[in-house]
Amino acid sequence: MHMRTTLTLEDDVAGRLRAEMHRSGKSMNELVNEYLRAGLNAKQLPPAAKRFKVHPAAMGSVPGLNYDNIGELLEHLEGPPHR
């Protein structure tokens, strides 16, 4: 299916389109469809997520304290009332 329409281009866009027509040898219809497809497809892609990076920090050590036992750590840091 084809749709025929009138499109008003702003001067800067028309100038860039003319330059691209001259450079590529493509027609205005080909270029407008190509660029509209690219723009519409770009809108559908989610933005790339920034990579999450963990930076380890030395926690020191306390003799007799097990860092794998959360309850023991909380009691050591906050005292018995943390419960």
N, C-alpha and C positions, 0 to 999 in steps of 0.2 A: 504494500500500500504506500502510496506517495501522498504527501500533503503539500499543497502549494500555498505559500504565504508571502506576505511582504514583511521585510525585516529592515528596520532603520538602524544603521550602524553609526556609532559615534566616530568622529574624524580619526582619532588615533587607531581605533580598531580597523576602520576601512583602509587606512594607510598600511597597516601591518598586513592585512589580508591581501592587498594589491601586491605588496612586496613578496609575499609568500607565493602568490599565484605566478609572478614573474620568475621567481627562483625555482619553483618546483615544476612549473608547466601544467599544474592541475587547474581545473575550473573552480570558480567560486563555489558552486554547489558541492563539489568533492571536498574542498577544504572546510567549508562550514559544517558539513556532516561529520567529517573526520574530527574536527576540534570539538564539536558538540558531544560526540560520543566519548571522546577522551575526558572532557570536563564532567559529563554525567557519570562516567565510570569512576572517576576520582572521588566524587562526592559519596559514592557507595562504600568505599574502602574505609575501614576504621583507621584512625590515626595510629601510627606505630607506637607501642608502649615503650617507655624508657626502661632500659634494663635495670633491674633492682640488684643492687650489690650490697652485701653485708661486709662490714669491716670489723673483724674480731678485735676485741680489746682484752688485754690481760686483766684478770680480776684479782690477781694475787691468790694467796691460799691461807686458810686458817686451819691449823692442825686439828684433826678430828671432825672437821665439817665436811659433809658430803654434798657436793654441788648438784648431784642428781636428785636430792631429796628436797623438794620445794618447801614442804612444811618445816623442815629443820632450818632451812635458810631464812624463811620468814620469821620463825621464832628467834633466830639469832639476830636478825636485823631489827625487828619490831617488838620483840618480847612476847610473852605468852598471851597478852590481850588481843593479838591479831585475829584470833578465831572468832 
